[in-house]
Amino acid sequence: MTSLVAAAAFFLLIHLGVSGTRLRDAVVGRIGQNAYMGLFSLASVAGLVWLGFAYAGARGEVWNTAHWGINAATRHIQLLTQLLAMLLIVPGLATANPTSVQQEGALDRPDVVQGMLRITRHPFLWGVAIWALGHLLVNGDRASIVLFGTLLVLAVTGTSSIDAKRKRALGESYEAFMAQTSNVPFAAVLNGRQSLKLAEIGVWRIALGVAVWAILMLAHPMLFGVAALG
């Protein structure tokens, strides 16, 4: 348990306590953007690997009791949440987005707000949040609560952290982008600032998201040792 909690704390610390904060700005000012990105990427990968191994080791420990389990209803809900997550994650990654790493230049495009960005300016992170929430629904053991809870908190709070970082770096151009879009999915559509145009997302992006979801569901026993399909 100690290793898992430490890994979760480390992963949260480097993202919420460094990335997106003024500490990051100070470090970049001292060592440069490229050096910072290299070190942060190494720390992130190391933290994610540590978190994964610590979780695998913690699942069989005595302290890892379950507070809730899976049933027929939650299994079906989980399948739908994972599909929704992939429909945000995959098309989101395949869409030019000023919130993504090294894609700030997308702000120069007059048509930058289209497709997935009409839904949310953070499609990937909201997809991860839904993915984590779905896994929490069917995994009530303490190790899973720590793992998926950490990723859920990081994904949701990361959206605001990225916005703050981009506002400091890009100023008015990013503020104008924020005014046209929403953090929370569909909020800009519901309040009339945007309209939902599925054709802009592209059939191929949607199809790819469904395909990734199907592959993960079928390969889940081989990849993670647990069947996703009943």
C-alpha positions in Angstrom: 0.0 0.0 0.0 2.8 2.4 0.9 4.4 2.1 -2.6 1.0 2.7 -4.4 0.1 5.7 -2.3 3.6 7.1 -2.8 3.4 6.6 -6.5 0.0 8.3 -6.7 1.3 11.2 -4.6 4.3 11.6 -6.9 2.3 11.4 -10.0 -0.1 14.1 -8.7 2.7 16.3 -7.4 4.6 16.5 -10.7 1.5 17.4 -12.6 -0.5 19.6 -10.2 2.5 21.0 -8.2 4.8 21.6 -11.2 3.2 21.5 -14.6 0.8 24.3 -15.1 2.1 26.3 -12.2 4.5 29.3 -11.9 7.1 26.9 -10.6 7.1 25.4 -14.1 7.6 28.9 -15.5 10.6 29.5 -13.2 12.2 26.1 -14.1 11.7 26.8 -17.8 13.3 30.2 -17.4 16.3 28.6 -15.7 17.0 25.5 -17.9 14.9 26.2 -21.1 11.8 24.7 -22.6 13.3 21.7 -24.3 15.3 20.6 -21.2 12.2 21.0 -19.0 10.0 19.0 -21.4 12.6 16.2 -21.5 12.9 16.0 -17.8 9.2 16.3 -17.2 8.5 13.5 -19.8 11.0 11.2 -18.1 9.4 11.9 -14.7 5.9 11.3 -16.0 6.8 8.0 -17.6 8.7 6.9 -14.5 5.7 7.9 -12.3 3.2 6.1 -14.5 5.4 2.9 -14.6 5.8 3.1 -10.8 2.0 3.6 -10.4 1.3 0.6 -12.6 3.7 -1.8 -10.9 2.6 -0.6 -7.4 -1.0 -1.2 -8.4 -0.3 -4.7 -9.6 1.6 -5.5 -6.4 -1.1 -4.0 -4.2 -4.0 -6.0 -5.6 -3.1 -9.2 -3.8 -2.2 -7.6 -0.5 -4.3 -8.2 2.7 -5.3 -4.6 3.1 -6.9 -4.5 -0.3 -10.4 -5.2 0.6 -13.3 -4.3 -1.7 -16.0 -1.8 -0.8 -18.1 -2.6 -3.8 -18.0 -5.0 -6.8 -19.4 -5.4 -10.3 -22.9 -6.5 -11.2 -24.8 -6.9 -14.5 -26.0 -3.3 -14.5 -22.6 -1.7 -13.7 -20.9 -3.9 -16.3 -23.2 -2.5 -19.0 -22.7 1.0 -17.8 -19.0 0.5 -17.8 -19.0 -0.6 -21.4 -20.9 2.5 -22.4 -18.6 4.8 -20.4 -15.6 3.3 -22.0 -17.1 3.8 -25.5 -17.8 7.5 -24.6 -14.3 7.8 -23.3 -12.7 6.5 -26.5 -15.0 8.8 -28.5 -13.4 11.7 -26.7 -9.8 10.5 -26.4 -9.2 9.2 -29.9 -10.8 12.0 -32.0 -9.4 14.5 -29.4 -5.9 13.2 -30.0 -6.5 13.4 -33.8 -7.6 17.0 -33.7 -5.3 20.0 -33.8 -5.7 21.6 -30.3 -3.9 24.6 -28.7 -4.2 22.9 -25.3 -2.0 20.0 -26.5 1.7 19.8 -26.2 3.6 21.7 -28.9 0.3 22.6 -30.6 0.0 26.2 -29.5 0.5 27.3 -33.1 -3.0 26.0 -33.9 -4.3 29.3 -32.4 -3.1 31.0 -35.6 -5.7 29.1 -37.6 -8.9 31.1 -38.1 -10.9 27.8 -38.1 -9.2 26.3 -35.0 -12.5 25.9 -33.1 -14.1 23.1 -35.0 -15.0 19.4 -34.6 -14.2 18.1 -31.1 -13.2 21.6 -29.8 -16.8 22.7 -30.2 -17.7 20.1 -27.6 -14.7 20.8 -25.2 -11.3 22.3 -25.5 -10.0 19.3 -23.4 -11.4 16.2 -25.1 -8.5 13.9 -24.2 -8.5 14.8 -20.5 -12.3 14.5 -20.2 -12.1 11.1 -21.9 -9.5 10.0 -19.4 -11.7 11.3 -16.6 -14.7 9.3 -17.9 -12.4 6.2 -18.4 -11.2 6.4 -14.8 -14.8 7.0 -13.5 -16.0 4.0 -15.3 -13.3 1.8 -13.9 -14.1 3.1 -10.4 -17.7 2.0 -10.9 -16.7 -1.7 -11.3 -13.5 -1.8 -9.2 -14.3 -1.0 -5.5 -11.1 -2.4 -4.0 -8.8 0.0 -2.2 -5.9 -0.3 -4.7 -8.3 0.5 -7.6 -9.7 3.5 -5.7 -6.2 4.9 -5.3 -5.2 4.3 -8.9 -8.3 5.3 -10.8 -9.2 8.0 -8.3 -5.7 9.5 -8.8 -6.2 9.5 -12.6 -9.7 11.0 -12.3 -8.5 13.8 -10.1 -5.5 14.5 -12.3 -7.6 14.6 -15.5 -10.3 16.9 -14.1 -8.0 19.3 -12.4 -5.5 19.2 -15.3 -8.0 21.0 -17.6 -7.8 24.1 -15.4 -4.1 23.8 -14.9 -3.5 23.7 -18.7 -5.8 26.7 -19.2 -3.9 28.7 -16.6 -0.5 27.8 -18.2 -1.7 28.7 -21.7 -3.2 32.0 -20.5 0.2 33.0 -19.0 2.1 32.0 -22.1 -0.3 33.1 -24.9 -2.3 35.9 -23.4 -5.2 37.4 -25.3 -5.1 34.9 -28.1 -5.7 32.0 -25.7 -8.3 34.0 -23.8 -10.2 34.5 -27.1 -10.0 30.8 -27.7 -11.4 30.1 -24.2 -14.3 32.5 -24.8 -15.3 30.5 -27.9 -15.0 27.1 -26.2 -15.8 25.4 -22.9 -13.9 23.3 -20.5 -16.9 21.2 -19.5 -18.1 19.0 -22.4 -21.1 20.5 -24.3 -21.3 23.6 -22.1 -20.5 26.0 -25.0 -23.1 24.2 -27.1 -25.8 24.4 -24.4 -25.2 28.1 -23.8 -25.2 29.0 -27.4 -21.5 29.9 -27.9 -21.0 26.9 -30.2 -23.1 24.5 -32.3 -22.6 20.8 -32.5 -21.3 19.8 -36.0 -20.5 16.1 -36.0 -19.4 16.2 -39.7 -16.5 18.4 -38.7 -15.2 15.7 -36.4 -14.9 13.3 -39.3 -16.4 9.8 -39.7 -12.9 8.3 -39.7 -12.1 9.8 -36.2 -15.4 8.4 -34.8 -14.9 5.0 -36.5 -11.3 4.9 -35.1 -12.6 5.7 -31.6 -15.1 2.8 -31.8 -12.5 0.5 -33.2 -10.1 1.3 -30.4 -12.9 0.7 -27.9 -13.8 -2.7 -29.4 -10.1 -3.8 -29.5 -9.6 -2.9 -25.9 -12.7 -4.7 -24.8 -11.8 -7.9 -26.7 -8.1 -7.8 -25.7 -8.8 -6.8 -22.1 -8.2 -10.3 -20.7 -4.9 -10.6 -22.5 -3.7 -7.1 -21.6 -4.9 -6.9 -18.0 -6.0 -10.3 -16.9 -9.7 -9.3 -16.5 -12.6 -9.8 -18.9 -14.3 -6.6 -19.8 -17.1 -8.4 -21.6 -19.5 -10.7 -19.7 
